[in-house]
Amino acid sequence: MPTPLDRALNSKNTFLAFTGIVTAVAAWSIWGQDMFPKEADPSGDPESWTHEELRRWLAARDLHPNPKDTKEELLERVKANLRAPRT
């Protein structure tokens, strides 16, 4: 007598769901980066950037901004790393 697990593994719906997931992951890995490009780096004087722009600039350089940092703390980190080359 087949168990519920056996019936699920032999189900056409399970196969179709698995195939759909694999297809979605493949499509995202191929087209996902181009369909949703990253926002451009803020430009100009960092003093005029918003809190979110300062966080985005630091995150783009893997400097891991703390969500609790104030705008002044973020600005200080940006200025300290402004001349560092982007990796």
N, C-alpha and C positions, 0 to 999 in steps of 0.2 A: 504494500500500500504506500503510495507516494506521500511524503510529508509536505507541509505547506511551503517549505523552502524549495523542495524539488519542483513543485508546481510553479513557484515564482521564477525559478531559474529557467524553466522551459517555456515561460510565457512570452508570447510575441511582443506584448507591451513592454516588458522589461528590456528586451533586446532593442526595441525602437527608442526607448528612453536613453539607454546607454549610447546608442549610435548618435542620438541628438546631442548628448553632452560632449562626446568626442568631437563632433562636427563644430559645435559652438566654440570649444577651446581652440581648435585649429583655426577657425575663422578669426578669432580674437588675436591669436599670435601672428597671423599673417597681416590682417588689416587694422587691428585695434589701435596701434600706435599712430597710424596715419589718419585715421578717422577722428581721433581725439588728440590733437597735438597739444603739447604743453604750452602754457602761457609764456610769453617772452619775458626776459629779465627786465626789471624796471631800469630806466635810464635816467640820467641827470644826477642832481644832487641828492644823496641819501637823506639829507635833512628834510626833504619835502616828500619822502615816500610814506605811505601809510604803514600801519602796523603789519598788515597782511603782506604787503610788498617786501618789507624787511624780512619777514619769516620765509617767504618764498625764495628770496635771494640766498639766504643762508641754507635753506633746505636743498637748493639746486647744487650747492657745493658740499653737500654731506656734512654740514656743520651742526646739524640737529638742534634747531632752536627749541627752547623749552616753552611750552604753551603758557606758562605763568610769567615769562619774562615781560618786563615793561617795554614800551617803545624805546625808551632811553637805553636800556640794556641791549636791546637788539641793535640799535643804531651804533652803539659802541663796538659791538662784535663785527658789524658790517664794515665799519671804518678800519678796524684792526686787520680785516681780511680782504680789503678792497683791492690791494695790489697782488694778492696771491693768485696764481694762475688757476683757471678752472680745470678740474680733472674730468 
